[in-house]
Amino acid sequence: MRMLQIHSDGFSYEAKRKALKNAEAVKSKSYTTEDSCLVNFIAAEKGDEKDVGTASKMTADMIAQAAEEVKEKNIVVYPFVHLSEEPSPPSTALKLIKNVTKDLESRGFNVVRVPFGWYKSFEIHCKGHPLAERSKVLDISVETGEVTSRDATEGEDLTALVAEEKSASKFYIMEPDGKLTDYDKFNYKDYKELEIYVKYETDKDRTASDAPPHIEMMQKLELVDYEPGSDPGNFRWPPRGLTLKRAVEERVVAEMLDYGAHVVQTPVIYDYEHPSLKSYLQRFPSRQYVIRSGNRDYFARFAACFGQFLLISQAVVSHRQMPLKLFEIAQSFRREQSGELAGMRRPRVFTMADIHEFVADVNGAIEAVNRQLVFVEKLQKELEVDYEVSFRVLRSFFEENREFMNGVARTIDKPMMIELFEDQYAYFIFKGEWNVVDAQKKAGCLGTIQIDVENADRFDIKYIGEDGKEKRPLILHTSPSGSMERILYGVLEQAHKDKSRGMKPKIPLWMTPSQVRLLPVDESMIDYCLELGKELDKRGVRYEIDDRSQTVGKKVRAAEKLWIPYICVVGDKERESGELSVRCREEGDQASMSIQELTELIYRKTSFAPRQRLLLPKLVSKQPVFSREV
């Protein structure tokens, strides 16, 4: 069992809609009190199934003890599954919640139990005294039956998990001219995907009941597949998919080098007991993978932020080097709940492109955002996906910098969602997101830009100002493209949309694993195809030669199933004339051109991207079948 306790001046909730089919029946969907109360957010865990009675009794004891310490008689019992990485089945959770309620009532407490199995909104007003916020953990060992209870460590602090939910905010649509409209009053007639995205964000339902379309596509195209030997949410990348992944990584690295970034690499695992990380974990409540080494617990990083922060905190930085930019392609780990896992949209391991730009003050941060908007928009457009943009902004910052926000709206140049929050619940005061809306009416964030006003203090980051004195910078957290996994998700979900509209699904030419496939009509043409390949190699065009003993028709169908952009049948006629008949997937036609003309065509279309080699043999006969059909 895990529990977050908050001593509050008043409390209210409203049950919005069922989260479970067998959610409890309720007489009233809302409750409000202005009286002081101890609110207990409780998540039953798998270990509680061992002995629900003992778990219930000890949970009630914890609550009663806390209530006595703060001299409180009014108790709220609130089921909150999001506190746990390994929640129990609903039946166990409901039994525990009911038992705890009954036990506390028998001790003379006034108990309000919030209904089980509903999505709910709530308002809470933490008193702010030293005992007002506490976290508790109850462990029942399945192997030994041992029962232990303890306060959660600071590294496990659960308070931040509900901080965002209790922060009051309001949603709007902002148009390119700066006009703000309440989100539920905006006319979405010409902006259907924006409407879906806004609903996704305001409902805050992240669970997925069906497999999104991109999962089947990524397997059939032999890009990514499940790894049965690992934890769910961890995937393997065969050579074809890894070629795509590396192409995207190199593209983003090139853009960041052009922007003036310092490229770094930082560790994957970190110590829970590091003083700066203890504080940071409270403000970034991701669920960590825990790693035991000796007698200490470590965690796998969930972002590149703190590795870069620890690095820069020990550097000597002058005002002459500001703004300073650190960039990393970082593999990160977040142990999301199993019900939230959804292929590449929400895996547990992902490769994130992260840049942190350190600036002197708010004006410097605004200037940096305006610079970064240019490359984020450019990279999103290169992905060739439809996307929606949103900004989450502290209301006071928004009002004080309205002209800046109007400029952002002009740059985006289409209606976007704005969430204005009253109280700062996280480290940022400004957060922009570029999102893909998929066939399940869910969304995945690709690029993001955030203004961080906390972590320079937390990590003791400083620079020497013009006056020779140490100063604290502000930090821009930015992912210019999003994770490599989310990019693949976005591209394939866009392909699914295109297919439903009667178009041929495709992957952008610059990132597709194989850009050209040469199809020799028989064995005698293979050597000539190898000669043609030399011309493609000169310009870094990725190609394959289907040298298998199959009919030309089968070879064409095989290439089409892998969405190869350019398919060339090569026979005596082509060798004699020097002209190839090229099937062009995107254009949907055939064109006659020389190998040099084809090479130059592809080069012109992909010249903005670094060259990436195909990470498997060029002869198809030498390639094992990992997961594809052909």
PLY file of the C-alpha trace (Angstrom):
ply
format ascii 1.0
element vertex 630
property float x
property float y
property float z
element edge 629
property int vertex1
property int vertex2
end_header
0.00 0.00 0.00
1.13 3.53 -0.72
-0.46 6.59 0.78
-0.13 10.36 0.53
-1.58 12.28 3.51
-2.47 15.97 3.30
-3.92 17.96 6.20
-6.29 20.35 4.50
-8.50 23.38 5.12
-11.58 22.02 3.37
-11.92 19.50 0.58
-14.20 18.81 -2.39
-14.45 16.28 -5.21
-16.67 15.56 -8.20
-16.99 12.16 -9.89
-16.81 12.89 -13.63
-17.21 9.52 -15.35
-16.54 5.84 -14.81
-12.95 4.62 -15.04
-14.04 0.99 -14.55
-17.07 -0.82 -15.92
-17.86 -2.07 -12.43
-17.33 1.30 -10.73
-19.26 1.79 -7.52
-22.79 3.11 -7.79
-23.01 6.56 -6.17
-25.97 8.49 -4.78
-24.21 11.80 -5.13
-21.30 12.50 -7.48
-19.90 15.43 -5.49
-18.95 16.41 -1.95
-17.72 19.66 -0.40
-16.65 20.63 3.10
-14.98 23.74 4.45
-14.00 21.94 7.66
-10.45 20.91 8.43
-9.74 17.29 7.43
-6.96 14.76 6.91
-7.10 13.60 3.25
-5.55 10.18 2.57
-4.79 9.26 -1.06
-4.43 5.47 -1.02
-3.21 2.96 -3.62
-3.49 -0.76 -2.88
-0.63 -2.81 -4.33
-0.11 -6.39 -5.46
1.58 -7.30 -2.19
-1.59 -6.41 -0.27
-3.31 -9.45 -1.78
-1.18 -11.61 0.53
-3.14 -10.40 3.56
-5.75 -7.73 2.88
-6.89 -7.80 6.51
-3.43 -6.97 7.85
-2.87 -4.34 5.17
-6.21 -2.70 6.01
-5.51 -2.73 9.76
-2.04 -1.23 9.40
-3.27 1.41 6.95
-5.99 2.43 9.40
-3.37 2.53 12.19
-1.18 4.86 10.10
-4.11 7.19 9.43
-5.24 7.18 13.05
-1.73 7.95 14.30
-1.35 10.82 11.82
-4.77 12.17 12.78
-3.86 12.14 16.46
-0.58 13.95 15.75
-2.38 16.80 13.94
-5.40 16.65 16.30
-7.89 15.90 13.51
-11.20 13.99 13.72
-12.37 14.40 10.09
-10.92 11.83 7.67
-11.19 11.55 3.86
-10.31 8.18 2.29
-9.51 8.71 -1.41
-8.63 5.75 -3.72
-5.75 6.93 -5.94
-4.20 4.15 -8.03
-1.64 6.50 -9.67
0.61 6.35 -6.60
1.61 2.77 -7.39
3.75 1.14 -10.06
2.16 -2.26 -9.30
-1.47 -1.68 -8.31
-3.56 -4.51 -6.96
-6.63 -5.81 -8.80
-9.65 -3.51 -8.31
-11.39 -6.06 -6.09
-8.47 -6.03 -3.61
-8.24 -2.23 -3.67
-11.95 -1.78 -3.01
-11.87 -4.30 -0.15
-8.93 -2.51 1.46
-10.58 0.91 1.12
-13.84 -0.36 2.66
-12.02 -2.10 5.51
-10.01 1.02 6.31
-13.16 3.15 6.34
-15.02 0.76 8.65
-12.03 0.50 11.02
-11.64 4.28 11.31
-15.35 4.78 11.91
-15.21 2.24 14.74
-12.51 4.41 16.36
-14.81 7.44 16.40
-13.49 9.32 13.36
-15.81 11.15 10.95
-14.98 9.43 7.66
-15.86 10.38 4.08
-14.99 7.69 1.52
-14.58 8.90 -2.08
-16.22 6.51 -4.61
-14.07 3.82 -6.21
-13.60 3.36 -9.98
-14.36 6.92 -11.16
-12.37 9.69 -12.82
-12.63 12.59 -10.39
-11.65 16.21 -9.99
-10.83 17.56 -6.55
-9.83 20.73 -4.68
-7.60 20.66 -1.63
-5.98 23.37 0.51
-2.89 22.08 2.30
-2.38 23.74 5.69
1.37 23.98 5.19
2.55 23.08 8.71
5.45 20.59 9.15
3.13 17.56 9.41
0.68 18.64 6.70
2.18 16.50 3.90
3.45 12.96 4.45
3.93 9.79 2.43
3.60 6.24 3.75
4.54 2.83 2.36
3.30 -0.57 3.55
5.10 -3.70 2.28
3.77 -7.24 2.63
6.39 -9.63 1.24
4.85 -12.31 -0.97
7.85 -14.62 -0.39
8.22 -14.34 3.40
4.95 -12.87 4.58
6.95 -10.13 6.36
5.03 -6.90 6.93
6.83 -3.55 7.15
5.62 0.02 7.21
7.64 3.19 6.78
7.60 6.77 5.68
8.39 7.08 1.97
11.95 8.27 1.36
12.40 11.67 -0.20
13.38 9.91 -3.41
9.99 8.21 -3.38
8.07 11.34 -2.32
4.52 11.11 -3.62
3.40 14.68 -3.01
4.27 15.92 -6.49
2.11 13.24 -8.10
-1.04 15.12 -7.11
0.36 18.66 -7.18
-0.71 19.24 -10.77
-4.21 17.88 -10.20
-4.88 20.19 -7.26
-3.60 23.28 -9.11
-6.43 25.39 -10.51
-6.14 26.02 -14.24
-8.28 27.15 -17.17
-8.12 26.12 -20.82
-8.40 28.41 -23.86
-7.86 28.42 -27.60
-5.47 31.12 -28.78
-5.58 32.18 -32.42
-2.72 33.65 -34.50
-4.02 37.19 -33.88
-3.78 36.65 -30.11
-7.51 36.23 -29.47
-8.33 34.00 -26.48
-11.54 31.93 -26.38
-12.70 29.52 -23.68
-11.94 26.04 -25.02
-15.57 24.91 -24.77
-16.82 27.95 -26.72
-14.40 27.80 -29.65
-15.73 26.85 -33.09
-13.83 23.68 -34.04
-15.55 23.24 -37.41
-12.28 23.49 -39.36
-10.06 22.15 -36.57
-11.28 18.65 -35.77
-7.92 17.29 -34.62
-7.45 20.28 -32.32
-10.86 19.47 -30.83
-9.81 15.84 -30.23
-6.53 16.97 -28.68
-8.21 19.45 -26.33
-10.66 16.78 -25.18
-7.75 14.40 -24.56
-5.97 16.99 -22.43
-8.99 18.14 -20.44
-10.24 14.58 -19.76
-6.73 13.48 -18.68
-7.43 9.84 -19.57
-4.13 8.22 -20.56
-5.24 4.58 -20.59
-5.48 2.63 -23.86
-7.90 -0.26 -24.37
-6.95 -1.22 -27.95
-3.62 -1.46 -29.76
-2.95 1.70 -31.81
-2.48 1.14 -35.58
1.22 1.97 -35.61
2.09 -1.21 -33.68
1.08 -3.54 -36.50
2.79 -1.27 -39.02
6.10 -1.13 -37.16
6.19 -4.94 -36.98
5.27 -5.55 -40.62
7.84 -2.99 -41.77
10.45 -4.66 -39.54
11.20 -1.42 -37.69
10.50 -2.24 -34.03
9.17 -5.28 -32.21
8.33 -6.44 -28.69
11.08 -8.07 -26.64
9.63 -11.06 -24.73
12.80 -11.36 -22.69
12.43 -7.89 -21.15
9.99 -5.82 -19.14
6.88 -4.74 -21.10
7.41 -1.36 -22.70
10.99 -2.23 -23.69
11.42 -2.78 -27.43
14.06 -4.11 -29.84
15.11 -2.39 -33.06
16.10 -4.70 -35.96
18.58 -3.24 -38.50
15.88 -1.69 -40.68
14.36 0.19 -37.76
17.74 1.10 -36.31
18.68 2.69 -39.65
15.63 4.93 -39.35
16.37 5.71 -35.70
19.98 6.66 -36.39
18.93 8.82 -39.34
16.65 10.84 -37.07
19.26 11.09 -34.32
21.90 12.39 -36.70
19.46 14.91 -38.15
18.70 16.35 -34.72
22.38 16.38 -33.67
23.26 18.32 -36.83
20.56 20.91 -36.09
21.76 21.32 -32.51
25.39 21.73 -33.60
24.26 24.44 -36.03
22.49 26.06 -33.06
25.75 26.17 -31.11
25.21 23.33 -28.65
27.86 21.42 -26.70
27.15 17.70 -27.21
27.64 15.59 -24.07
26.93 12.13 -22.66
25.95 11.50 -19.04
25.37 8.33 -16.93
22.28 6.15 -17.11
21.97 5.37 -13.36
21.93 7.77 -10.41
22.00 7.64 -6.62
18.75 8.24 -4.73
20.77 9.76 -1.89
22.41 12.54 -3.92
21.12 15.72 -2.23
20.18 17.59 -5.42
18.48 14.52 -6.89
16.40 13.95 -3.74
14.83 17.36 -4.19
14.48 17.00 -7.97
12.61 13.70 -7.68
9.91 15.41 -5.66
9.28 17.89 -8.48
9.43 15.34 -11.32
7.23 12.43 -10.18
8.13 9.85 -12.82
8.06 6.23 -11.80
11.63 5.01 -11.70
13.29 1.69 -12.45
15.12 0.84 -9.22
18.59 -0.73 -9.42
20.19 -2.35 -6.37
24.01 -2.22 -6.19
25.63 -3.41 -3.00
23.62 -1.92 -0.16
22.44 1.17 -2.06
19.51 1.88 -4.31
19.99 3.66 -7.64
17.51 4.58 -10.33
17.65 4.57 -14.12
17.38 8.11 -15.40
13.97 9.25 -16.64
15.44 12.26 -18.47
18.83 13.75 -19.34
18.17 16.84 -17.22
19.97 16.04 -14.00
23.00 14.50 -15.70
23.52 17.74 -17.61
22.74 19.82 -14.50
25.34 17.98 -12.41
27.87 18.47 -15.22
27.28 22.22 -15.61
27.15 22.78 -11.83
30.86 21.91 -11.66
31.86 23.97 -14.70
33.31 27.49 -14.69
30.98 29.57 -16.86
31.40 33.23 -17.76
28.73 35.66 -18.93
30.68 35.72 -22.21
29.59 32.09 -22.84
25.92 32.79 -22.17
23.52 31.62 -23.44
25.18 28.23 -22.98
23.66 25.12 -24.57
24.16 21.45 -23.63
22.70 18.69 -25.82
22.41 14.94 -25.44
20.71 12.00 -27.13
19.73 10.19 -23.96
18.18 6.79 -23.42
15.69 7.24 -20.58
13.52 4.97 -18.45
10.06 5.56 -16.98
8.17 2.67 -15.47
4.71 3.69 -16.65
1.67 1.78 -15.46
0.87 -1.22 -17.64
-2.55 0.15 -18.60
-0.88 3.27 -20.02
1.61 1.43 -22.25
0.77 1.85 -25.93
3.52 0.87 -28.34
5.75 3.75 -29.30
3.33 6.33 -27.95
4.06 5.43 -24.35
6.89 2.91 -23.86
8.96 2.49 -20.70
12.30 3.02 -22.43
12.83 5.79 -24.96
15.62 7.78 -26.61
15.15 11.49 -26.07
16.86 14.40 -27.78
17.38 16.96 -24.97
18.92 20.42 -25.09
19.24 22.69 -22.06
19.94 26.35 -22.74
21.16 28.43 -19.80
20.23 32.12 -19.98
20.73 35.12 -17.70
17.14 36.19 -16.96
13.51 36.16 -18.09
14.26 38.42 -21.07
17.01 36.02 -22.12
14.57 33.11 -21.76
12.00 34.84 -23.97
14.66 35.52 -26.62
15.75 31.88 -26.46
12.18 30.62 -26.85
11.78 32.75 -29.97
14.99 31.28 -31.40
14.03 27.73 -30.51
10.54 28.02 -31.98
12.22 28.27 -35.40
14.04 24.93 -35.27
11.27 23.08 -33.43
8.75 24.10 -36.09
11.24 23.19 -38.84
11.91 19.71 -37.43
8.22 19.01 -36.91
7.49 19.89 -40.53
10.30 17.60 -41.72
8.48 14.71 -40.03
5.57 15.35 -42.44
2.93 14.79 -39.75
-0.15 16.75 -38.75
0.37 18.20 -35.28
-1.36 20.35 -32.70
0.39 22.85 -30.44
-0.34 23.70 -26.82
1.19 25.93 -24.16
0.88 25.61 -20.39
1.74 28.94 -18.81
1.69 30.44 -15.32
-1.05 33.06 -15.54
1.08 35.84 -14.04
3.85 35.17 -16.59
1.29 35.12 -19.42
-0.21 38.46 -18.38
3.15 40.13 -17.82
4.46 38.94 -21.22
1.34 39.07 -23.38
3.16 40.59 -26.36
5.63 37.70 -26.30
2.75 35.20 -26.23
1.10 37.01 -29.13
4.35 36.60 -31.06
4.41 32.88 -30.27
0.86 32.60 -31.63
1.90 34.37 -34.84
4.87 31.99 -35.25
2.69 28.88 -34.80
0.19 30.47 -37.21
-2.82 28.31 -36.31
-5.16 27.97 -33.32
-3.48 26.35 -30.33
-4.49 25.26 -26.85
-3.49 27.42 -23.88
-3.67 26.22 -20.28
-3.22 28.99 -17.73
-2.50 27.73 -14.21
-2.80 29.93 -11.14
-0.13 28.40 -8.91
3.27 27.08 -9.92
2.97 23.31 -9.42
6.14 22.28 -11.28
9.59 23.69 -12.04
8.38 25.48 -15.19
6.42 28.69 -15.77
6.09 28.14 -19.54
5.79 24.85 -21.43
5.10 24.41 -25.14
4.25 21.05 -26.69
3.91 19.78 -30.27
1.50 16.83 -30.34
0.35 14.13 -32.74
-3.30 13.03 -32.54
-3.76 9.36 -33.39
-6.52 7.01 -34.52
-7.48 6.24 -30.90
-8.13 9.93 -30.25
-5.10 9.99 -27.97
-2.10 12.29 -28.32
1.67 11.97 -28.08
3.99 14.89 -27.43
6.88 15.30 -29.85
8.77 18.58 -29.36
8.67 20.65 -26.17
10.12 23.95 -24.88
10.03 24.77 -21.14
11.26 27.70 -19.03
12.64 26.30 -15.76
12.89 28.71 -12.80
13.90 26.22 -10.07
16.72 23.88 -10.98
19.60 26.36 -11.06
19.10 26.76 -7.31
18.49 23.06 -6.72
21.68 21.98 -8.54
23.82 25.01 -7.57
24.25 26.09 -11.21
25.89 29.49 -11.58
27.86 31.73 -13.91
30.14 34.73 -13.41
28.40 37.98 -14.37
29.95 41.11 -15.84
30.38 42.47 -12.32
32.47 39.45 -11.33
29.78 38.06 -9.03
28.13 34.61 -9.17
24.60 34.59 -10.60
21.87 31.98 -11.16
20.70 31.36 -14.73
17.27 30.31 -15.93
17.12 27.07 -17.89
15.25 26.15 -21.04
14.41 22.43 -21.21
13.85 21.61 -24.86
13.33 18.47 -26.89
13.45 19.76 -30.46
11.96 16.62 -31.99
10.70 14.46 -29.15
11.88 10.92 -28.50
12.87 8.66 -31.38
10.06 6.31 -30.39
7.44 9.06 -30.45
8.69 10.18 -33.85
8.15 6.70 -35.25
4.73 6.62 -33.59
3.80 9.96 -35.14
5.03 9.05 -38.61
3.21 5.70 -38.65
0.00 7.12 -37.21
0.13 9.74 -39.98
0.58 6.91 -42.49
-2.54 5.26 -41.09
-4.46 8.53 -41.54
-3.19 8.87 -45.11
-4.23 5.32 -45.92
-7.74 5.94 -44.55
-7.95 8.96 -46.89
-7.09 6.82 -49.94
-3.42 7.77 -50.09
-0.44 5.43 -50.04
1.12 5.27 -46.57
4.76 6.34 -46.44
7.70 7.28 -44.29
9.51 10.57 -45.05
12.19 9.91 -47.66
15.08 11.22 -45.55
14.43 8.77 -42.69
13.03 5.69 -44.46
15.44 2.74 -44.05
15.83 1.87 -47.74
15.23 4.66 -50.25
15.74 2.61 -53.42
15.34 -1.08 -54.25
16.85 -2.41 -57.47
15.09 -5.49 -58.88
17.25 -7.49 -61.33
15.02 -9.53 -63.66
17.40 -12.50 -63.36
20.78 -13.49 -61.97
22.66 -12.03 -64.96
21.61 -8.50 -63.96
22.95 -8.60 -60.38
26.44 -7.38 -61.29
24.96 -4.49 -63.24
22.80 -3.58 -60.24
25.95 -3.54 -58.11
27.47 -1.08 -60.60
24.36 1.12 -60.38
24.67 0.97 -56.61
28.05 2.68 -56.79
26.36 5.80 -58.15
23.86 5.72 -55.29
26.69 5.31 -52.79
28.35 8.51 -54.04
25.43 10.59 -52.77
24.73 8.50 -49.68
21.47 7.07 -51.01
20.38 3.96 -49.10
19.51 1.07 -51.40
19.01 -2.70 -51.62
19.22 -5.22 -54.42
16.62 -7.98 -54.44
18.80 -10.77 -55.82
16.45 -13.59 -54.81
15.24 -16.18 -57.32
11.70 -14.84 -57.56
9.52 -13.39 -60.28
9.68 -9.67 -60.89
6.05 -9.39 -59.80
6.80 -10.92 -56.39
9.82 -8.67 -55.99
7.74 -5.58 -56.75
5.06 -6.60 -54.24
7.72 -7.30 -51.60
9.21 -3.83 -52.08
5.79 -2.19 -51.95
4.94 -3.97 -48.69
8.03 -2.34 -47.18
6.98 1.09 -48.55
10.20 1.47 -50.57
9.96 4.98 -52.11
11.68 4.16 -55.42
11.52 0.71 -57.08
13.58 0.04 -60.21
13.23 -3.08 -62.38
16.58 -3.75 -64.10
16.89 -5.87 -67.25
18.62 -5.88 -70.64
16.55 -2.93 -71.85
17.62 -0.77 -68.92
21.27 -1.79 -69.24
21.34 -0.97 -72.95
19.52 2.37 -72.71
20.95 3.57 -69.42
17.40 4.59 -68.44
15.51 3.09 -65.51
11.75 2.74 -65.20
11.23 4.01 -61.66
8.08 3.38 -59.59
7.66 6.47 -57.39
5.59 5.66 -54.31
4.78 9.20 -53.20
3.86 10.46 -56.66
2.02 7.23 -57.50
3.45 6.99 -61.01
6.36 5.68 -63.05
9.12 7.81 -64.49
12.01 7.14 -66.83
15.37 8.47 -65.63
19.05 7.59 -65.45
20.62 6.38 -62.22
22.38 9.75 -61.96
19.06 11.61 -62.27
17.46 9.38 -59.62
20.42 9.91 -57.32
20.28 13.69 -57.71
16.51 13.71 -57.19
16.82 11.91 -53.85
19.78 14.03 -52.81
17.88 17.28 -53.46
14.89 16.06 -51.43
17.05 14.96 -48.48
19.98 17.40 -48.57
19.07 18.84 -45.14
19.70 15.47 -43.45
23.12 13.91 -42.74
23.98 10.77 -44.66
23.10 7.55 -42.86
24.17 4.12 -44.10
21.78 1.18 -44.34
22.56 -1.03 -41.33
22.17 -4.38 -43.06
23.59 -6.07 -46.20
22.45 -4.58 -49.49
21.66 -7.99 -51.02
18.21 -9.07 -49.88
19.21 -12.74 -50.08
21.69 -12.09 -47.25
19.05 -10.63 -44.94
17.30 -12.89 -42.39
13.60 -12.31 -41.81
13.26 -10.74 -38.33
9.55 -9.93 -38.32
8.47 -8.75 -41.76
6.24 -10.79 -44.05
8.43 -10.63 -47.16
0 1
1 2
2 3
3 4
4 5
5 6
6 7
7 8
8 9
9 10
10 11
11 12
12 13
13 14
14 15
15 16
16 17
17 18
18 19
19 20
20 21
21 22
22 23
23 24
24 25
25 26
26 27
27 28
28 29
29 30
30 31
31 32
32 33
33 34
34 35
35 36
36 37
37 38
38 39
39 40
40 41
41 42
42 43
43 44
44 45
45 46
46 47
47 48
48 49
49 50
50 51
51 52
52 53
53 54
54 55
55 56
56 57
57 58
58 59
59 60
60 61
61 62
62 63
63 64
64 65
65 66
66 67
67 68
68 69
69 70
70 71
71 72
72 73
73 74
74 75
75 76
76 77
77 78
78 79
79 80
80 81
81 82
82 83
83 84
84 85
85 86
86 87
87 88
88 89
89 90
90 91
91 92
92 93
93 94
94 95
95 96
96 97
97 98
98 99
99 100
100 101
101 102
102 103
103 104
104 105
105 106
106 107
107 108
108 109
109 110
110 111
111 112
112 113
113 114
114 115
115 116
116 117
117 118
118 119
119 120
120 121
121 122
122 123
123 124
124 125
125 126
126 127
127 128
128 129
129 130
130 131
131 132
132 133
133 134
134 135
135 136
136 137
137 138
138 139
139 140
140 141
141 142
142 143
143 144
144 145
145 146
146 147
147 148
148 149
149 150
150 151
151 152
152 153
153 154
154 155
155 156
156 157
157 158
158 159
159 160
160 161
161 162
162 163
163 164
164 165
165 166
166 167
167 168
168 169
169 170
170 171
171 172
172 173
173 174
174 175
175 176
176 177
177 178
178 179
179 180
180 181
181 182
182 183
183 184
184 185
185 186
186 187
187 188
188 189
189 190
190 191
191 192
192 193
193 194
194 195
195 196
196 197
197 198
198 199
199 200
200 201
201 202
202 203
203 204
204 205
205 206
206 207
207 208
208 209
209 210
210 211
211 212
212 213
213 214
214 215
215 216
216 217
217 218
218 219
219 220
220 221
221 222
222 223
223 224
224 225
225 226
226 227
227 228
228 229
229 230
230 231
231 232
232 233
233 234
234 235
235 236
236 237
237 238
238 239
239 240
240 241
241 242
242 243
243 244
244 245
245 246
246 247
247 248
248 249
249 250
250 251
251 252
252 253
253 254
254 255
255 256
256 257
257 258
258 259
259 260
260 261
261 262
262 263
263 264
264 265
265 266
266 267
267 268
268 269
269 270
270 271
271 272
272 273
273 274
274 275
275 276
276 277
277 278
278 279
279 280
280 281
281 282
282 283
283 284
284 285
285 286
286 287
287 288
288 289
289 290
290 291
291 292
292 293
293 294
294 295
295 296
296 297
297 298
298 299
299 300
300 301
301 302
302 303
303 304
304 305
305 306
306 307
307 308
308 309
309 310
310 311
311 312
312 313
313 314
314 315
315 316
316 317
317 318
318 319
319 320
320 321
321 322
322 323
323 324
324 325
325 326
326 327
327 328
328 329
329 330
330 331
331 332
332 333
333 334
334 335
335 336
336 337
337 338
338 339
339 340
340 341
341 342
342 343
343 344
344 345
345 346
346 347
347 348
348 349
349 350
350 351
351 352
352 353
353 354
354 355
355 356
356 357
357 358
358 359
359 360
360 361
361 362
362 363
363 364
364 365
365 366
366 367
367 368
368 369
369 370
370 371
371 372
372 373
373 374
374 375
375 376
376 377
377 378
378 379
379 380
380 381
381 382
382 383
383 384
384 385
385 386
386 387
387 388
388 389
389 390
390 391
391 392
392 393
393 394
394 395
395 396
396 397
397 398
398 399
399 400
400 401
401 402
402 403
403 404
404 405
405 406
406 407
407 408
408 409
409 410
410 411
411 412
412 413
413 414
414 415
415 416
416 417
417 418
418 419
419 420
420 421
421 422
422 423
423 424
424 425
425 426
426 427
427 428
428 429
429 430
430 431
431 432
432 433
433 434
434 435
435 436
436 437
437 438
438 439
439 440
440 441
441 442
442 443
443 444
444 445
445 446
446 447
447 448
448 449
449 450
450 451
451 452
452 453
453 454
454 455
455 456
456 457
457 458
458 459
459 460
460 461
461 462
462 463
463 464
464 465
465 466
466 467
467 468
468 469
469 470
470 471
471 472
472 473
473 474
474 475
475 476
476 477
477 478
478 479
479 480
480 481
481 482
482 483
483 484
484 485
485 486
486 487
487 488
488 489
489 490
490 491
491 492
492 493
493 494
494 495
495 496
496 497
497 498
498 499
499 500
500 501
501 502
502 503
503 504
504 505
505 506
506 507
507 508
508 509
509 510
510 511
511 512
512 513
513 514
514 515
515 516
516 517
517 518
518 519
519 520
520 521
521 522
522 523
523 524
524 525
525 526
526 527
527 528
528 529
529 530
530 531
531 532
532 533
533 534
534 535
535 536
536 537
537 538
538 539
539 540
540 541
541 542
542 543
543 544
544 545
545 546
546 547
547 548
548 549
549 550
550 551
551 552
552 553
553 554
554 555
555 556
556 557
557 558
558 559
559 560
560 561
561 562
562 563
563 564
564 565
565 566
566 567
567 568
568 569
569 570
570 571
571 572
572 573
573 574
574 575
575 576
576 577
577 578
578 579
579 580
580 581
581 582
582 583
583 584
584 585
585 586
586 587
587 588
588 589
589 590
590 591
591 592
592 593
593 594
594 595
595 596
596 597
597 598
598 599
599 600
600 601
601 602
602 603
603 604
604 605
605 606
606 607
607 608
608 609
609 610
610 611
611 612
612 613
613 614
614 615
615 616
616 617
617 618
618 619
619 620
620 621
621 622
622 623
623 624
624 625
625 626
626 627
627 628
628 629
